[in-house]
Amino acid sequence: MTYATDQQVQPKNGQKCYRIAVIPGDGIGTEVTASALQVINHVADKYDFSCMFDHKPWGCEFFQSSGAMMPEDGLTQLSTADAIFLGAVGHPGVADHVSLWGLLIPIRRAFSQYVNLRPIRLFPGISSPLRQVPPSGLDFVIVRENTEGEYSQVGGRFGSGIRDDLAIQESVFTRAGCERIIRYAFDLARKRRKTLTVATKSNGITHTMPFWDEIASDVAENYPDVAWRVMHIDALAAKFVLDPGSQDVVVASNLFGDILSDLGAALAGSIGIAPSANLNPDGTFPSMFEPVHGSAPDIVGQGIANPIGAIWSAGMMLDHLGQPEAAQAITEALMAATAVSSSRTADIGGTASTAEVTAAVLDILST
């Protein structure tokens, strides 16, 4: 796909310019990425900075022609970027574990993007499947550990092809990994409403989860101003549904955070609006930003993909890069757009196309 944004605008003298590696990926990833880049260019011009986009044609199509999801030096190519923007990964012809472990997960781990940040918010005009939930009643953030935990490569399959074959998958929880993600969550809670929920399952998982709980208790001693609690993942999932307004910041292991964030997105009306950030908080490596949704091969090319998750992810990227005003403008424009039925896609109760939603956001940003 050719993007209008392939025509790079040279920065003005003294203007801050960010180098963004763009991986549109697969399926609707190419469609929503195009929308996000249009919005980025628009706010960049308005707030006096610029972005240089370096497009990487990596993903499942690249895999089918080369046998790899990205080239051998892919991580080296990405390492010089200020940030990475990813559309979506996945194709019916490529197994999910191949596509994810060939691109997304290696980037997260090589660049120590140990924070996966996923805000959950009910935008105006969007109906939650929950009864009588006002927009102000659904506004929290999930902090997911992103580089270890249940998503490890430790283990294997044994006796493949015989009747009594087996598979072993080991979870890996390090003290350093647990401490840094829990500390990040406490810091974030301190900036918000000073309430933190720690997701666990220590009543059933006898080694890693008690270890996680103990570290949370140790870290909490440094945050006497933050009210915190530990909740088992099953009870917490029920709490999300029964009383979502009680949540402020939730910190969870890799697997639990992944599941809870999809549930949260569903409560907010659609996974199509959900953004995420894979953060390297130290700034030693580039961070990566992506919508939570997948490549949705069933609607590719129909022009109906919801671009909000990608556009909101772009706003998170600009905030991370040091452009909070531009990021805030994007969030406010999205909220104004969803308030009007004519600028909502079908998954959130409208009839608008991807292009029409993007145009509505751009119009709001212009005014």
N, C-alpha and C positions, 0 to 999 in steps of 0.2 A: 504494500500500500504506500502511496506517496502522500506525504503530509504537506499542508500549506506551510507548516512551520519548518519544513526543510530549508526554506529560504531564510538563512540566518541574518539577523540584524546586528550590525556591528555596534558595540557599545559606544556611547558618547565619551568624550574625554572626562576622566574622573568618575565615570559611572561604574557602580559595582556590577560585575558580571559573574554569573554563576554557571558552572559547567555541569550540565545534567545529562547523565547517561540514561537513555530511554530504551526500555525493552518492552515494546507493545505486546509481545508474546503471541497468544493464540486466541482464536474465536473472537468474542466481542471485546477482547483486550485491545485490539487495534482500533476499534470504534470509540471506546470510551477514552482511550489515551489521546486520540485526536481532539476530543472535546476538552480534556484537561489542559492540553498544551495551548489551545486557543485562549482559555481563561488565563493561564499563566502569562502569556504574551500581553494580554489586555491589561492586567494589573501591573505588570512590569513597566509598561509604558506610562501608566498613571502614577506609579510611585517611584519612578526614576531609578530603575535598575534594569538589567537585562539578563536573559538566559540563553546560553548556547546549548542546543540539543544535539547530542551524539547518539544517533539511532543505531540500535543493535538488533539485527534480524534473527534473534535467537528464540528458541522454543521448539515445539513439536515438529513443525515443518522443517526446521533446521536439523532436527534429530533424524527425521526420515530420509534426509539427503546425505547426512554426514555421519550418523551413528552416535552423535553427542548432542546434548541440549545447548551447549555453547562451545566455542573453540578452546583448545588447550590453554591458551593465554587469556581466556575470558576474564578471569579475576584480575589479572594484571591490567587489562584494558580498563576495567571498572575502577581500579584503585586510585586513579588520578582525578576522578569526578568529585564534585562537591556534594552530589547526592545522586541517587539512582531512583528512577521512576519505572514501575513495572505495571503492565496492564493486567494480564491474567495468564495462567499456564494450564494447559491440559487439552487433550484431544482424544477422541474415542479410539484412535488407532495406536495410542501410546499408553502403556500402563501408568496409572497415577504415581506409583512409587518410583517409576523411572523418570517421569517428568519433574517431580518435585525434588528428588534427590540428585537430579542432574543439573538443576539451575537454582531454584529458590533457596533450598536448604544450604548448599555450599556457599552461597553469597552471605547468608545470615551468619554462618559459622566462621568463615574466613575473615569477615570484617567485624567480628565480635558484636553483632547487633543483638545484644542479649535482652533488650527491652522490646516487646511487641505491645504497642500502645493502641487500644481500640476504644474510642469514645462511643457512647450510646446516647442518642438524643432523639426525642420525638419532635419532628419538625412541624410547623403549622400546616394544616390542611391534610396531613397524613393521619389515617386512622390506625390506631393500634388494635391488634386482635383482642387486647384486654379491654374489659368494660370500664367506661368512665375514667379514663386516664387522660388528664390534661397534659399539654406539652411540657409544662413545668414539673410534672410528676415523673418524668423519665429523663434523667440527666446524670449519667455516671460514666466512669472510665474503668476499663479492664486492663490491668497490667499483667501481661503474660510473659513468663520466662520463656526465652526464645532459642536457646542454644544447647540445652541439655535435657534433663528430666526423662520423660517417657519416650521422647523421640531420639533414641540413641541407635548406634549401629552395633552395639554389643549384643551378641547372640548369634543365632544361625539356625539353619534347617538341617535335620539329621535323618538319614534313611529315606531320602527323597525317592519316591517311586515304589515304595513298599507299603504294605498295609498298615504297619505300626510306626509310620514316620512321625516326626514331631518337630515343633518349632519353639525356640526359646528367645524371648525378647527381654533384655535387661534394662531397667531404668538406671540412670546415672544422675545422682544428686551430689554436688560438691558443696562444701561449706562456703567457698568463695562465690559460687554461682547463686546459691540461695540468699546469702547475705546481700549481694549487690542488687538483686531484683526486689527484695523486700525493702531494702533501704530506699530504693528509688520510689516505691509505692508510698512509703511513709512521707517522703519529701513532697510527693505530689498531693497527698491528702492534706498536708500542712498548708498548701497553697489554695486548696479548695475549701471543703466544708469540714475538714479535720475529722473525718470518719473513715476508717479502713476495715475491710473485711478480708480475712485470710482464708482462702479456700483450702480444704484438706480432706483426707479420708483416712485419718490415723486410726480409726476404729477397725478398719479392715485391711489396710496396707501397713504391715507391722514394722517396717524398717525405714523406708524413705520418708513416709509422711510424719511419723513422730520426730524424725530428724528435722524436717521442714518446720514443724510446729515449734520445736525447741529454739531454732534459729530465729524464728519470728518473735518469740518471747524475749530473746536476748537483744535483738535490734530495737524492740519497742521501748526498752528502758531509756533509750536516747530521745524518745518522743513523748514526753509526759503530757503534751498538749493535744495529742491525737487520740481519740477514742477508737479502740480497735477490738475486734472479736475474731475468733476462729469458728468457722462453720463447715460442717461436712458437706461435700459437694452435692449430695442428693438433696439435703435440706436447703442448701443455698439455691439450687435450681428451682425448687418450689417457692422460695422467697422471692426470686426474680419475678415469678408470675403473680404471686399473691400480693406482694408489696414492693414493687420496683422502686418506689420513691424512697425507700429506706437505704438504698445503696448510694455511695459516693465514689469511693475507689475500692476496687476489688483486685487483689493480687493472687495469682494462681500459677501452678506449674504449667509446663508446656501443653500437655494434653487437656487438663481441666480448663485452662485459659482459652484454648481453641474452641472447646465445646460451649463454654459459657458465652463467649463473644458472639457465636452464631445465634444462640438463644436470645441474647440481648438485641441483636439486629432484627430478629423476627418480631420481638416485642415492639420495636420502633417502627414496624410496618413493612420492612423489606430488607433483605440482605443486600439489595441493589444500592442502598444509600450508605452502606457501612464502609468507613475508611480504616486504614491502619498505617502505622509507622513502625518500621524495624530500625530501632535506634542504637547507634553506638554513642552513648552519652559522653564519652571522653573526647570524641572528635578525632580520634586517631585513625579512623577509617570512615568512608562515606556511609551514610544511613540510607535506607531504602524505603520507599513509600508506595503503597498499592491498595486498591480497593479489596475488600474482603471476598467479594464474590468470585466465582470461577469463570471459565471461558464460555460457558453456556452455548455449546455447539448447536443446540436446538433452535436458537433464535439468531444465529449469525447471518448477517446480510439483510435482515429484515428492517433495520433502522429503528428498532424499538428498545434497544438496551438502555438501561437507566445509567446516565453518566454521573449521577450525584456522588456515588462512592468514590469514583476516580477524581472528580473535581474537588471534593472535600479532602481527599488524600493529598492533592496538589497544594491545597491551603495549608495542611499540616507540614508539608515539605518547606514551604516558604517561611512559615513560622520558625521552623528549625534552623533555617538558613539565616535568620536575623531580619525577617521582613514581617513583623507582627501586624502592622496596619494592613498590608495587602492580604494577609491570611484572614484577618477579621472581616475585611470587606467581602471576601469570598464566602465565608460562612453566613454572613448576613444576607448576601445575594441569594444563596441557596434557600434560606428560610423564607425570603420574600417570594421566590419562584414557586416553592411548593405550596404556598398559601393560595395560589391561583390554580384552579383545576385544569386550565388550558395548557399549563406548563408542567404537568405531571405525567409520567409514563404509566403504562397499564398496571405495572406491579404495585403502584401506590395510588390506584384509583383514578387514573386519567387516561387520556388517549393520545398524548403528545409523543412525537418521535424523539429520538436521541438528538437530532439536529435542532428541533424546536425547543427542547429543554435548554440546550446549550445557548441558543440564540436569546432565550428569555433571561438567562443568567447574565449574558454579556450586556443586554439592554439595561438590566438593573444596575450593573456595575458602571455603565456609562452615565446614569442619572444620579 
